[in-house]
Each structure stands twice: as structure tokens, then as C-alpha cells.
Amino acid sequence: MVELSSAARLYQTRPPFIIAVAKDRLLNSAKLLGTMIERKRAEESFRILCEQSLQGIAIFQGSPSRIVFVNPKWAEIFGYTMEEALSFSGDDKWKLVHLDDREMVRKYYHDRLSDDKVIPNYQFRIQRKDGAARWVEVFAGRVNYRGEISIQAAYIDITERKQAEEALFKSEKRYRLLFDHAPIGIVHFDHKGIHLASNQKFSDITGTPRERLIGFNALEKIRDQQLLQAVKAALDGRLGYYEGNYLSVTSGKVTPIRAVFQQIPYGDGAFYGAMGIIEDVSVQKRTEQALAAEKERLAVTLSSIGDGVIGTDLAGNVTLLNRVAENLTGWPEEEAIGRPLARVFPIINQITRQVCEDPVSKVLKSGRIITLANHTVLISRTGAEMIIADSAAPILDENGVLLGVVLVFRDTTEQKRAEFALQNKTEELDRFFSLVLDLLCIADTQGFFRRVNPAWEKTLGYGREELEGSKFLDFVHPEDLESTLRAVDRLSAQEEVYDFVNRYRCKDGSYRWIEWRSSPDAAGLIYAAAHDITDRRRAEEDRKKLEAQLRQAQKMEAIGTLAGGIAHDFNNILGSIFGYTQLAMDDAGSGEVNPEFLEEILNAGKRARDLVKQILTISRQTEQEKKPVEVASILKESIKLIRASLPANIIIEQEISVKESIILGDPTQIHQVVINLCTNAAHAMPEDGGVLGIKLSELFLDTDSAARYINLKPGRYLKLTVSDTGQGMDSSILERIFDPFFTTKELGKGTGMGLAIVHGIVKNHGGAVSVNSVPGQGSAFNILLPMLQGQPESTDNYAETIPRGTETILLIDDEPGLLDTGKRILERLGYRVTTKTSGVDALDAFMAQSASFDLIITDMAMPNMTGDKLAREILRLRPNMPIILCTGFSEAVNEERARDIGVRGFLMKPFDVRILAKLIRKVLEEG
């Protein structure tokens, strides 16, 4: 307008040419004004259009670009005011785009500015002012806005549409998952019966792959008329149902199925086709068949079971009775069904005669199994009464829902009578159990007392509460544990154990001897009865001691009887020794030595040694352990002793005709038997003498022969017969000859124990004694002893070479002559020898030079320090020192006791050089 005013003034004041110029300028200004007016009108129209638009509109301009225009809808979509949007800088505008989509939008924007080809619209997420993300679709293009190239963008909020699409996608996905993985077959047909779709389960049921089913015409291909009618019914708008064995037309597979077909309508009343739901009922069919079979088995079981069974519903009405229940109640099943249980099954208390509570009600209240109380009586339809045992239980379905109650009961009348009788019997046995004076108990094979009677307290001092539940082995004497365990093993093996004896500890700590009789049962229990035999054992021990004393006295009596013969033999031996020694000395004086004289002296010494051995054997006070012994050798030794003690007018006739004479016995006692019998036979001879017969033979007893003797078994026996030609015995004497202290001799001529001891010894060896005697014709005693196979080991072997050595030996003996002889013998065997005459000196020498000695040989009987004490001291100083202990006779030590001390060798004097040499090497080599 300023320019137009200026042109007008110029037009009024200037010349024409100037007026012409001004006119031209005026016309241009008018045109420009017109253009501006039109532009303003267009901008106003654009503004009005944008403000009323349902799309958010924004214009971006400049470099860096910034927002120069937004409409109200844009502000509504983005959550900012229009003024806030116009104030954004170039970088601020990008915060309007979601971070995840920002790079994509930035690229599209720059591509559009550079006029590159880019899609006209796209979708992305915006970031509202309140932080919420929204989906928009943008339509953008290049425009000339106010004379500059700009980007105009129109935004449509599509968040709800996106959410709907997402929900639809998820719904379709769920539907597809359900369709594809449904446990039942699903199939779609169109209105012409053409197969459109099916799931995998449908293919599994029909046996046909899904791809082969596409285009399948059910109306033309299905052969089963019932199935075809079900499909047609669905296509006609009705519900189609089918159940049967489906034969696949493509695979030939037969499958029991159940199918339902229904039309699929559109919303406007038209229909799309039909859908079928097909279920494979193979398992159900098998289950139904199994259930039918189970019902049949149940019916058979209920009819054959030994108990009565009644079923009821929740109202307590009877639903079933088995055959036993019919018999016990008197009600047939067809009459009982539907009646109240109390009518069919009336029960009362046997004692009070009151009606018992209905068991169905009790089960329904508690929801658990209940049993009837004792003394419950069932009154049958006929009026008969019976004692019953009963239980009632709830009947539940597979979901735990209560359906009814079942009662199981039986007639226990006879059982109760038997229990009553058993109770009376048990009470009687309990009274008897408590009154018996002997020990009674019930135990188990694990070693525990289950029950004991009161006699335990009287016998051992323990009460029942102290024993029951305790281990019986805890009361057994330690020395008897092993034998007791063996007895328990036998009982565990179902063997009975009789006459077993062990010691039990009393409450005061003492022990008593108990004799047991025990029997096991199949349940692992042991029933035992025991008797206290302590007094009997003590009496037996006293009797054994007395018998031992009497045997020893009888031995001494026998030795006294043989004393004259022993002295005669010993004098003869000494005479030989003196005579040959003098002859040898005379020859030595002349410078000659006669070996025959020395050999006779040695033989006489051996006879003297053997004679002393026999005397020691007979006089031995303790019994030896039984071992294999040769009876013939003992018999020959005994005859030598007896021969010297008998008068010359008594002739000994001996007959030893056996090749083997081995028994398991005590050689001392066998000596005693022979001497007793021979001495008695000699005493029975008249003054003018007679014949003493001694015979040893072998005898075999079969079953019949062994039966004539007490406790003899069939087998091989040695028979020793000792006979005489004396006065004989009548029957009155024969009946008593084995009684203790019975004798026919004059006072002071004997103890009367000889034959009693013989009888005891033979019985202890498993043998028997018999006597044959006729008055005036003499007597014969027969001894039978069971034989063993084999020969006893020989202790002498003179053919062996005498072993030698070079070790150093300390030799101790208080007899100088024996010490010198021993030293010479050992030196001739190659050994270096140091001698001492006392244990004290020997100990001092050993302590001074203990490493110098390889072996100690010591006598037993020495003053101040005996050989066993010396051995203990030396072994205390040098535990592995080899020692040989020698003795002529000692009750203080024997080979077993010497071994206990630690002594390695034991030798009886006098000894043979060969035996000594062999023992030395044995002891040294063991060390």
C-alpha cells in the first residue's frame, strides 16, 4: 500500500513520461496486491481445511527441518499443544517417534527431501507426550509451502486397528493350534460334501494322510450307510450322529468311532457346509469290555466268596446280596433289593440285647471304614442268631464321590466258641506256666527272651521285667558262648536240642549250671524248658574228685603190689650196668675197649629208663587227653612189670594176634586196666599157682551182636581177655564185682575199687566189660574197646643220621656228672658249650654275654632258681632266645606248660643222643 501511494503522488506531480512510468508501476502494484489477496484467501482455506481434518497434519520445513504447521488433530494424536509443536527444534521432532522405529522414519524423511522414490504411506509407532506408544499410518509428500520446499505429513491413529489385528491373529493362531492338536478328529465339508480341511487326529483315526483327503467327496465315497446318513443330516441342517466300526475307504483301516456332524451356518441364514467331530473309542471299547469282564468276575467272586456281602445306596437301601449273605440273613436277593438295611440285616448286642447302630449311618457320618463292636449278633429272617464279625466301607467313584456302602460279614459263632475254649486253655497253661518250678521261656532266634516264668526269679534272682526283651546271650557264661551259639544255629535250622548244658549268670553275679531242652517252631520262636543242675554238677565234680583219688590210691596199691617185681627188675638192670662197667674198666686198664660191653651198658640204661616211664605212667595223678594209642605196646610193657611181681608158680600165657591195635584213649588208664585185671587174676590163684592168660584179638560186631551190649555200636573192636585158673565166682558175687568197695579179699588186702575203676575206664572209652566165671574153674574178663584206623607215629628212628651243628650252647644242670656228660656229647656233635651248675650263675653269664649264645639247654629241678624261672628271666631279656627245658620228673611243668612260658623244646631225661640232636636242630631252625 505504501508503494501504491507513492506512485499516485508521483502520478500527480510529475510530467507525462514520468506519469507513464508511474502508471506502469501502479498497475504492477495492483496485480501484486491481487495475488497477495488470493494467497491469503488460499492460506485461509488451507487453515480451515486442516483444522477441520480428521487426520493429524504437520508441515516440516527448513534445514535442519522443523515443524512449521500442525493442526488440532495432530496435537490430539501426539498429546502436545500446537504451540509446543511449533517450538520444537530440528532434533526435538525425532522424540515424537518411538525409539525402535526412529531410524526407519528418519530414512524415509530424508529420502523424501532428496526427492528419492519412497512409498507414499507407511506405519510406525509414535511416542506421545505422556509416554504412551501409539500406532499411526502416515501419508507424506513434498509441497511448496510459503515459497519453500516442505514435507507435508497426514497422520491417522491406527492403534485400535492394530490391536484388533493382533487379537485376530492370536485368535486364529489359537484356533489353528486347537484344530491341529485337538485330541479328537475334526473335519470340514462344504455344502456339497467336499472335504475342505481336517486335522492330524482325523488322519490318525482314518489312516489316511491329510493331503489325500483334499477334494474327497464324502457323499460319493462313504460306504457305511449309517455314517453317510449322519453326514447328510448335517448338510440338511439336522444333527447327525454315528457310532460303529469305521472302514477307511482309502486305507482299509477299521476303527471303532463315535461321530457327531453339524451344519456350519453364516450369519445371514445361509450355510457354509458341515463340521464333524470324530472320536476314536477303541480304548473305551476295550475298557467297556474289561469292565464287563470285571463285572462278571465280581459276580462270580461275590457268589463264591466265603463272606457275606451287602451293598446299599446312600439312603441305606439294599442294592445287592451275594449268596452267602442270602444264606446268613435268610433273604433272597430279589426280595431284599430296595428294602432298608435294618430290615434285611437286623443286628443286636449279644449281652445287652439292644439294637446296634446302623453301620450305613456310621459310614456316611465318618466317611471311612468302620467295624462292628464285639458281641454283635445277627438275627436272620428265620429267627436264628449268630455272632458275626463285620466291616462297612464307603463306595466311592473315580472322583471320590460317595455312592453307597458295602458290608462284609461272616458267621463267627464257632470261632468265638473256639476262642473261648482257647482262652480257658490259655489261662490253664498260664497258671501251669507260673507254677512250674523249672525254668520255662519263649525266645526267638535273634537272641531275645519273649516270655519267662516266675521260676527265673527263684533260681537266678531276675524278675520277668528284667529278662523279657533282653538278649539271653548276655546272661551266658563267656566260656559257654560258643557252644550256646552253635545250639541256637541248630534251633534256627529247625533242629531240636536236648540235654544241652551251659552256665547262666545270677543277679548276684554268680553262675549256675542249667540243662536245657529246646524246640523251635516255624515262626522263628524257641520253646525251652530248663533245670538247675548246679547241685548235681557239684556232686558229680565231688564224685569225680573222689574217684580220681580212689583211682590214684588203687594205682598206688598196684604199684605196691608190683614193688617187689620193680625192685627185682631194677636190681637186675643195675647188676648189668655194674658188671659191664667193671669189665669195660678192666679192659681200659689194659688199653683195650670192648664195644659190646658199652652197648650192654647202654641197653641196660634204656631198660631202666623204660621201667621208670612205666612207673610214672601208672602213678600219674591227672588224666591224659585221649589220643591214638597202641594197646599191644601198652600190654607188653604191663606184662613185663607184672611178670617180675608174680610168684614163680604162676605161669603167664600171652597171645597177641592183632596186626593193628589202635584205639582213641588214655594210655595211663589202659595201663591201669591191664594191671588191675592181672593183679586180681593173680590173687584168685591158689597157693600152688596156676595159669594167667592174656589175649588180645580183633572182633567185629554186627547190629545183632552189638545189641547184646549196652550203648555199643556196630563196628571193629579190640577184645582183651584176662583169664585165670583160680577158684571162680558164683552168681551172687558176679552181680556185685563192679560195685565200689566190694571185695572178697581179707581186710587190708585191697580197697575193693579195682574192678569198679576198670568198669568206669572202659565205659569212658566207649567200650564194655563182661565176665565169665564158674566156681572152681576160674574166671575170664573180656574188655571190648572200639578201634581206630592207622598206626601211631613212631618217636624213635635209629637209622637216621645224627644232625650236627657249630652254634654256641649254654648248658645248665646241678648234677656235675650229667653236666660233664652232656658237654662231651654236644661237643662231639660240633657245638661250642659253656656249662653252669646253677640257674643264678647261668643268668649272670647270659646277662654278661647274651649275644654270645645261640641256645640254652637247662634242667628243671635246680636249687635257688628252677629251670622254668630261669627261662622266664632269659626270655624277658631276649624274647626270641631258643630254650630247651629238660626234666626227669616234675609235676610243676610239662611240654604244654613249657610252651606257654615261651620255651621251644621240652625233653624227658634220660634222653637218647639222636633225640637230643634232632630237637636242637629243630629249635634252632625255628628261631
SEDO-915102 format. One record per residue (C-alpha): x, y, z; residue in one letter. Coordinates in steps of 0.2 Angstrom, whole numbers, padded with zeros to 4 digits, always signed. Layout:
% SEDO-915102
XYZA...
This chain:
% SEDO-915102
+0000+0000+0000M+0015+0012+0003V+0021+0008-0014E+0004+0012-0022L+0003+0029-0013S+0020+0034-0019S+0015+0030-0037A-0001+0041-0035A+0009+0056-0029R+0022+0053-0042L+0007+0052-0055Y+0000+0069-0049Q+0016+0079-0048T+0027+0073-0062R+0027+0076-0081P+0019+0063-0093P+0033+0052-0096F+0035+0051-0078I+0016+0048-0077I+0018+0034-0089A+0031+0025-0078V+0021+0028-0063A+0006+0021-0071K+0015+0006-0076D+0021+0004-0058R+0004+0007-0051L-0003-0007-0062L+0011-0019-0056N+0007-0015-0038S-0011-0018-0041A-0008-0035-0048K+0004-0039-0034L-0010-0034-0022L-0022-0045-0031G-0010-0060-0029T-0007-0057-0011M-0026-0056-0008I-0028-0073-0017E-0014-0081-0007R-0021-0075+0009K-0038-0082+0004R-0030-0099-0001A-0020-0100+0015E-0036-0096+0025E-0045-0110+0016S-0030-0122+0019F-0030-0117+0038R-0049-0120+0039I-0047-0137+0030L-0033-0143+0041C-0041-0138+0057E-0057-0147+0052Q-0047-0163+0046S-0049-0179+0055L-0031-0183+0051Q-0017-0175+0060G-0007-0164+0048I+0010-0157+0051A+0022-0147+0039I+0041-0149+0041F+0052-0135+0033Q+0070-0129+0033G+0087-0136+0036S+0088-0143+0049P+0069-0146+0047S+0057-0140+0060R+0039-0141+0062I+0030-0125+0055V+0012-0131+0055F+0001-0143+0064V-0017-0145+0065N-0028-0148+0081P-0030-0167+0076K-0011-0169+0076W-0010-0161+0094A-0023-0173+0099E-0014-0188+0092I+0003-0184+0099F-0003-0176+0115G+0007-0160+0113Y-0001-0142+0111T+0001-0134+0094M+0012-0120+0102E+0023-0134+0109E+0025-0142+0092A+0030-0126+0083L+0043-0123+0097S+0052-0140+0093F+0070-0138+0086S+0076-0149+0072G+0082-0163+0083D+0067-0162+0095D+0055-0168+0082K+0063-0185+0082W+0057-0188+0100K+0040-0189+0093L+0045-0206+0085V+0046-0222+0095H+0064-0227+0098L+0063-0244+0089D+0055-0235+0073D+0066-0219+0073R+0079-0225+0061E+0066-0231+0048M+0056-0214+0049V+0072-0204+0048R+0077-0213+0032K+0060-0211+0024Y+0060-0192+0028Y+0077-0189+0021H+0074-0199+0005D+0058-0189+0003R+0068-0172+0005L+0080-0178-0008S+0066-0182-0020D+0071-0201-0020D+0057-0213-0023K+0049-0218-0007V+0032-0226-0003I+0019-0213+0000P+0012-0221+0016N+0019-0232+0030Y+0016-0237+0048Q+0026-0234+0063F+0024-0230+0082R+0024-0213+0089I+0029-0208+0107Q+0016-0197+0115R+0020-0183+0127K+0013-0194+0141D+0025-0208+0136G+0012-0220+0128A+0016-0228+0112A+0003-0227+0098R+0002-0234+0080W+0000-0222+0066V-0001-0223+0047E+0007-0208+0039V+0004-0201+0021F+0018-0189+0016A+0024-0179+0001G+0034-0164-0005R+0025-0147-0006V+0029-0129-0008N+0024-0120+0007Y+0026-0101+0008R+0038-0102-0006G+0049-0116+0001E+0050-0135-0002I+0042-0143+0013S+0036-0160+0019I+0018-0162+0022Q+0013-0177+0033A-0005-0183+0037A-0006-0195+0052Y-0020-0207+0056I-0021-0216+0073D-0022-0235+0069I-0019-0241+0087T-0036-0249+0089E-0035-0257+0072R-0018-0264+0076K-0024-0271+0092Q-0039-0279+0083A-0027-0286+0070E-0016-0293+0084E-0031-0301+0093A-0037-0308+0077L-0020-0315+0073F-0019-0323+0091K-0037-0330+0089S-0033-0338+0073E-0017-0345+0079K-0026-0352+0094R-0039-0359+0083Y-0026-0367+0072R-0017-0374+0087L-0033-0381+0094L-0038-0388+0077F-0022-0396+0073D-0018-0403+0090H-0036-0407+0096A-0037-0425+0104P-0052-0428+0093I-0054-0429+0074G-0061-0413+0066I-0067-0412+0048V-0075-0399+0037H-0086-0402+0022F-0094-0389+0010D-0112-0389+0006H-0109-0402-0007K-0100-0414+0005G-0082-0410-0002I-0068-0412+0011H-0061-0394+0014L-0050-0397+0029A-0046-0409+0043S-0034-0411+0057N-0020-0424+0061Q-0030-0433+0073K-0043-0436+0059F-0030-0443+0048S-0024-0454+0063D-0041-0461+0066I-0045-0465+0047T-0027-0470+0042G-0027-0458+0028T-0014-0443+0026P-0022-0426+0026R-0016-0422+0008E-0025-0437+0001R-0041-0431+0009L-0042-0414+0000I-0056-0414-0013G-0063-0430-0005F-0082-0431-0009N-0090-0439+0007A-0107-0441-0001L-0100-0452-0015E-0086-0461-0006K-0093-0466+0011I-0099-0484+0010R-0106-0486+0028D-0125-0481+0026Q-0127-0475+0044Q-0112-0464+0043L-0117-0457+0026L-0135-0453+0033Q-0126-0444+0048A-0117-0433+0036V-0132-0429+0025K-0142-0425+0041A-0129-0412+0045A-0129-0404+0027L-0148-0404+0029D-0147-0394+0045G-0150-0408+0057R-0138-0416+0070L-0130-0431+0063G-0124-0445+0075Y-0114-0461+0071Y-0106-0475+0082E-0098-0490+0074G-0083-0498+0066N-0077-0486+0053Y-0069-0494+0037L-0057-0481+0029S-0061-0480+0010V-0043-0475+0007T-0033-0486+0019S-0044-0500+0023G-0041-0497+0042K-0056-0502+0054V-0058-0491+0069T-0072-0490+0082P-0078-0472+0082I-0091-0460+0088R-0095-0445+0077A-0106-0430+0078V-0110-0419+0062F-0117-0402+0062Q-0121-0388+0049Q-0110-0373+0049I-0121-0358+0046P-0117-0340+0040Y-0124-0325+0050G-0137-0321+0036D-0145-0339+0037G-0135-0347+0023A-0124-0361+0027F-0106-0364+0023Y-0106-0383+0025G-0104-0395+0039A-0091-0400+0053M-0089-0417+0060G-0081-0422+0077I-0074-0439+0077I-0068-0449+0092E-0058-0465+0092D-0067-0476+0105V-0055-0491+0104S-0049-0488+0122V-0066-0485+0128Q-0072-0501+0120K-0058-0511+0127R-0062-0503+0144T-0080-0507+0142E-0076-0525+0138Q-0064-0526+0153A-0077-0518+0164L-0090-0531+0158A-0077-0545+0161A-0073-0537+0178E-0092-0536+0182K-0093-0554+0178E-0078-0559+0188R-0085-0549+0203L-0102-0558+0201A-0093-0574+0202V-0082-0569+0216T-0097-0562+0226L-0106-0578+0223S-0091-0589+0228S-0083-0578+0242I-0084-0586+0260G-0090-0569+0267D-0107-0561+0266G-0108-0545+0256V-0122-0532+0256I-0122-0516+0246G-0133-0501+0249T-0136-0484+0242D-0135-0468+0251L-0152-0470+0258A-0147-0486+0266G-0157-0497+0254N-0150-0514+0249V-0144-0514+0231T-0135-0532+0231L-0133-0548+0241L-0121-0562+0237N-0126-0580+0240R-0118-0581+0257V-0127-0565+0263A-0143-0573+0257E-0140-0589+0267N-0135-0579+0283L-0149-0567+0283T-0162-0578+0275G-0167-0565+0262W-0166-0569+0243P-0158-0555+0234E-0173-0551+0223E-0184-0549+0239E-0170-0539+0248A-0166-0526+0235I-0174-0509+0238G-0178-0514+0257R-0169-0504+0271P-0154-0512+0278L-0161-0513+0295A-0175-0525+0289R-0163-0537+0280V-0148-0535+0292F-0155-0533+0310P-0141-0533+0322I-0141-0533+0342I-0128-0533+0356N-0126-0551+0362Q-0125-0545+0381I-0137-0530+0382T-0149-0536+0368R-0150-0518+0362Q-0152-0514+0343V-0135-0509+0336C-0132-0493+0327E-0135-0495+0308D-0117-0497+0300P-0123-0487+0285V-0126-0472+0295S-0110-0474+0304K-0100-0475+0287V-0110-0460+0280L-0106-0449+0295K-0087-0454+0296S-0083-0456+0278G-0072-0471+0282R-0071-0489+0285I-0079-0495+0302I-0080-0512+0311T-0094-0518+0322L-0091-0520+0340A-0088-0536+0349N-0103-0547+0354H-0113-0541+0338T-0127-0554+0334V-0136-0555+0318L-0154-0561+0318I-0159-0570+0302S-0176-0570+0294R-0179-0587+0302T-0175-0580+0319G-0159-0589+0321A-0145-0579+0330E-0127-0579+0325M-0111-0570+0331I-0104-0560+0317I-0088-0550+0313A-0092-0536+0301D-0084-0521+0292S-0093-0507+0282A-0084-0496+0269A-0089-0482+0258P-0091-0485+0240I-0083-0470+0230L-0082-0467+0212D-0067-0462+0202E-0069-0444+0208N-0071-0448+0226G-0090-0445+0226V-0099-0456+0239L-0111-0468+0230L-0116-0480+0244G-0109-0493+0257V-0104-0511+0256V-0104-0523+0271L-0094-0538+0273V-0098-0550+0287F-0096-0568+0292R-0103-0580+0305D-0090-0582+0319T-0101-0591+0331T-0090-0607+0331E-0074-0596+0330Q-0080-0587+0346K-0083-0604+0355R-0066-0610+0350A-0058-0593+0356E-0067-0595+0372F-0061-0613+0374A-0044-0607+0369L-0044-0593+0381Q-0049-0605+0395N-0035-0617+0389K-0023-0602+0389T-0027-0597+0406E-0024-0615+0412E-0007-0615+0403L-0003-0598+0411D-0007-0605+0428R+0004-0620+0425F+0017-0609+0417F+0018-0599+0433S+0018-0614+0445L+0032-0625+0437V+0047-0625+0447L+0059-0627+0432D+0064-0613+0421L+0052-0610+0406L+0054-0597+0392C+0050-0592+0375I+0064-0584+0365A+0067-0580+0346D+0082-0585+0335T+0088-0567+0336Q+0093-0570+0354G+0079-0561+0364F+0068-0568+0378F+0050-0566+0373R+0042-0573+0389R+0049-0581+0405V+0040-0589+0420N+0042-0584+0438P+0054-0598+0442A+0068-0587+0435W+0067-0576+0450E+0068-0590+0462K+0083-0599+0453T+0093-0584+0446L+0086-0569+0455G+0079-0560+0439Y+0061-0554+0438G+0051-0556+0422R+0053-0537+0418E+0072-0539+0418E+0073-0553+0406L+0059-0551+0394E+0065-0541+0379G+0083-0544+0384S+0096-0555+0375K+0098-0572+0383F+0116-0572+0377L+0120-0558+0389D+0117-0570+0403F+0128-0584+0397V+0145-0588+0404H+0159-0582+0392P+0166-0599+0391E+0149-0606+0386D+0145-0593+0372L+0152-0603+0358E+0143-0619+0362S+0127-0609+0365T+0128-0600+0348L+0130-0617+0340R+0114-0623+0349A+0105-0608+0343V+0111-0611+0325D+0104-0629+0326R+0087-0622+0333L+0087-0609+0318S+0089-0624+0306A+0073-0632+0314Q+0083-0645+0324E+0078-0649+0342E+0091-0648+0356V+0091-0659+0370Y+0102-0661+0386D+0112-0645+0382F+0121-0638+0397V+0128-0621+0400N+0130-0608+0414R+0119-0593+0417Y+0123-0578+0427R+0113-0575+0443C+0108-0557+0448K+0121-0558+0462D+0135-0561+0449G+0137-0580+0452S+0134-0593+0439Y+0123-0609+0440R+0123-0624+0428W+0107-0625+0418I+0102-0640+0407E+0090-0636+0393W+0078-0645+0381R+0073-0634+0367S+0062-0635+0352S+0059-0622+0338P+0043-0618+0328D+0041-0612+0310A+0038-0594+0316A+0056-0592+0322G+0052-0595+0341L+0061-0606+0353I+0052-0615+0367Y+0063-0621+0381A+0062-0629+0397A+0077-0629+0409A+0083-0637+0425H+0095-0631+0438D+0108-0644+0439I+0121-0634+0449T+0120-0646+0464D+0121-0661+0453R+0136-0654+0444R+0144-0651+0461R+0140-0668+0467A+0147-0675+0450E+0163-0665+0452E+0165-0671+0470D+0162-0688+0464R+0175-0687+0450K+0187-0680+0463K+0184-0694+0474L+0185-0707+0460E+0201-0699+0455A+0208-0700+0472Q+0202-0718+0473L+0210-0722+0456R+0226-0714+0462Q+0225-0724+0478A+0222-0740+0468Q+0237-0736+0457K+0247-0734+0472M+0240-0751+0478E+0245-0758+0461A+0262-0751+0462I+0264-0758+0480G+0259-0775+0473T+0272-0773+0459L+0285-0766+0470A+0294-0782+0473G+0295-0785+0454G+0300-0767+0450I+0314-0769+0463A+0319-0785+0456H+0320-0778+0438D+0329-0763+0443F+0342-0773+0453N+0344-0784+0438N+0347-0768+0427I+0359-0761+0440L+0368-0778+0440G+0371-0777+0422S+0377-0759+0422I+0389-0763+0437F+0396-0779+0429G+0399-0772+0411Y+0406-0756+0418T+0419-0766+0428Q+0423-0776+0413L+0425-0761+0402A+0436-0753+0416M+0447-0768+0416D+0449-0768+0398D+0453-0749+0398A+0467-0753+0410G+0475-0764+0398S+0472-0752+0384G+0458-0761+0375E+0439-0756+0374V+0426-0769+0371N+0411-0761+0361P+0400-0775+0366E+0402-0771+0385F+0397-0752+0381L+0382-0757+0371E+0376-0768+0385E+0378-0754+0397I+0368-0743+0386L+0354-0756+0384N+0353-0758+0402A+0351-0739+0404G+0337-0739+0391K+0328-0753+0401R+0330-0743+0417A+0323-0728+0408R+0308-0738+0401D+0305-0745+0418L+0304-0728+0426V+0292-0722+0412K+0280-0736+0416Q+0280-0732+0434I+0277-0714+0430L+0263-0718+0418T+0254-0729+0431I+0256-0717+0445S+0251-0701+0435R+0238-0692+0445Q+0230-0682+0431T+0221-0690+0416E+0229-0688+0399Q+0220-0681+0384E+0213-0695+0374K+0224-0699+0358K+0228-0713+0347P+0237-0726+0357V+0243-0744+0353E+0236-0756+0365V+0248-0770+0361A+0263-0760+0366S+0255-0755+0382I+0250-0773+0385L+0268-0779+0383K+0275-0766+0394E+0262-0770+0408S+0266-0789+0406I+0285-0785+0410K+0280-0777+0426L+0268-0790+0431I+0279-0804+0427R+0293-0798+0440A+0280-0796+0454S+0271-0813+0452L+0276-0829+0461P+0286-0841+0450A+0272-0854+0451N+0260-0843+0441I+0263-0845+0423I+0259-0831+0411I+0252-0836+0394E+0250-0822+0382Q+0243-0822+0364E+0243-0805+0355I+0237-0810+0337S+0232-0792+0330V+0241-0783+0317K+0233-0766+0322E+0228-0762+0340S+0225-0743+0339I+0211-0735+0350I+0207-0717+0355L+0211-0717+0373G+0221-0713+0389D+0237-0724+0390P+0238-0721+0408T+0221-0728+0411Q+0224-0743+0399I+0239-0747+0409H+0228-0747+0425Q+0215-0758+0417V+0228-0771+0412V+0237-0771+0429I+0221-0771+0439N+0214-0786+0429L+0231-0796+0430C+0233-0792+0449T+0215-0798+0453N+0218-0814+0442A+0234-0817+0452A+0225-0815+0469H+0212-0828+0463A+0225-0841+0460M+0228-0855+0474P+0244-0855+0483E+0251-0869+0472D+0250-0857+0457G+0240-0858+0441G+0239-0850+0423V+0236-0831+0420L+0230-0830+0402G+0232-0813+0392I+0225-0812+0375K+0222-0798+0363L+0212-0801+0347S+0200-0791+0335E+0181-0793+0335L+0168-0786+0323F+0151-0783+0330L+0136-0783+0318D+0120-0775+0323T+0113-0790+0332D+0129-0793+0341S+0131-0775+0346A+0113-0776+0353A+0119-0788+0367R+0129-0774+0375Y+0124-0758+0382I+0127-0742+0371N+0139-0752+0359L+0138-0748+0340K+0142-0760+0326P+0160-0760+0321G+0178-0766+0324R+0183-0769+0342Y+0199-0774+0351L+0195-0789+0363K+0206-0790+0378L+0204-0806+0388T+0212-0809+0405V+0208-0826+0412S+0214-0836+0427D+0213-0854+0434T+0208-0849+0451G+0193-0853+0462Q+0180-0844+0451G+0164-0834+0457M+0146-0839+0460D+0131-0828+0453S+0129-0818+0470S+0147-0812+0468I+0146-0809+0449L+0132-0797+0452E+0142-0786+0463R+0160-0787+0457I+0159-0770+0449F+0151-0761+0464D+0163-0748+0473P+0171-0755+0488F+0165-0773+0485F+0179-0785+0488T+0181-0804+0493T+0199-0801+0500K+0203-0801+0518E+0204-0785+0527L+0219-0774+0522G+0222-0784+0506K+0213-0771+0495G+0201-0756+0493T+0188-0765+0483G+0189-0751+0470M+0199-0760+0457G+0185-0768+0446L+0174-0753+0448A+0188-0742+0441I+0191-0754+0427V+0172-0753+0423H+0172-0734+0423G+0188-0733+0412I+0181-0745+0399V+0164-0736+0399K+0173-0719+0397N+0182-0726+0382H+0166-0732+0373G+0168-0750+0377G+0161-0764+0388A+0166-0777+0401V+0159-0794+0403S+0164-0808+0414V+0163-0827+0413N+0166-0837+0429S+0162-0854+0435V+0166-0859+0454P+0181-0870+0455G+0185-0867+0436Q+0192-0849+0436G+0186-0833+0428S+0188-0823+0412A+0186-0804+0410F+0183-0798+0392N+0186-0780+0388I+0179-0773+0371L+0187-0756+0365L+0182-0748+0349P+0197-0747+0336M+0204-0733+0326L+0212-0735+0308Q+0230-0732+0306G+0246-0733+0316Q+0253-0721+0330P+0268-0711+0325E+0285-0718+0330S+0296-0707+0341T+0312-0717+0338D+0321-0720+0321N+0339-0726+0325Y+0343-0727+0306A+0343-0709+0304E+0359-0699+0303T+0363-0689+0319I+0362-0670+0314P+0376-0659+0319R+0380-0640+0321G+0393-0627+0326T+0382-0615+0337E+0386-0610+0355T+0376-0618+0368I+0374-0613+0387L+0371-0629+0396L+0364-0629+0414I+0362-0644+0426D+0365-0645+0445D+0372-0663+0443E+0391-0662+0439P+0391-0679+0431G+0376-0676+0419L+0383-0659+0415L+0400-0666+0410D+0392-0680+0400T+0381-0668+0391G+0395-0656+0387K+0405-0670+0379R+0390-0676+0369I+0387-0659+0362L+0405-0655+0358E+0406-0671+0349R+0391-0665+0339L+0401-0650+0334G+0394-0637+0346Y+0403-0624+0357R+0397-0627+0375V+0398-0616+0391T+0392-0625+0407T+0384-0619+0423K+0379-0629+0438T+0365-0616+0444S+0352-0605+0437G+0358-0590+0446V+0376-0592+0438D+0368-0596+0421A+0358-0580+0422L+0373-0569+0426D+0383-0577+0412A+0369-0573+0400F+0367-0555+0405M+0386-0553+0403A+0386-0560+0386Q+0369-0563+0379S+0374-0561+0361A+0386-0575+0363S+0374-0589+0365F+0363-0597+0351D+0354-0609+0363L+0350-0613+0381I+0348-0631+0387I+0343-0631+0406T+0337-0644+0419D+0321-0641+0428M+0324-0646+0446A+0338-0635+0452M+0341-0626+0469P+0338-0607+0471N+0332-0605+0453M+0322-0618+0444T+0323-0620+0425G+0306-0613+0421D+0310-0597+0431K+0327-0596+0423L+0318-0597+0406A+0306-0583+0410R+0321-0571+0415E+0330-0575+0399I+0315-0573+0388L+0312-0556+0397R+0329-0550+0392L+0329-0558+0375R+0311-0563+0369P+0317-0574+0354N+0330-0584+0363M+0329-0603+0359P+0327-0613+0375I+0326-0632+0378I+0319-0637+0396L+0324-0655+0402C+0317-0664+0417T+0317-0682+0424G+0300-0680+0433F+0291-0664+0438S+0273-0660+0442E+0276-0642+0440A+0280-0642+0422V+0276-0652+0406N+0278-0649+0387E+0262-0639+0386E+0266-0628+0401R+0284-0626+0394A+0276-0619+0378R+0266-0607+0387D+0281-0600+0395I+0289-0597+0378G+0301-0612+0379V+0303-0620+0362R+0309-0638+0366G+0305-0650+0380F+0314-0666+0384L+0312-0680+0397M+0328-0687+0405K+0337-0698+0402P+0337-0695+0383F+0344-0703+0368D+0358-0693+0359V+0349-0694+0342R+0333-0687+0350I+0343-0673+0358L+0352-0669+0342A+0336-0668+0332K+0327-0657+0344L+0342-0645+0345I+0342-0643+0326R+0323-0641+0326K+0323-0627+0339V+0337-0618+0331L+0330-0618+0314E+0313-0612+0320E+0322-0597+0328G
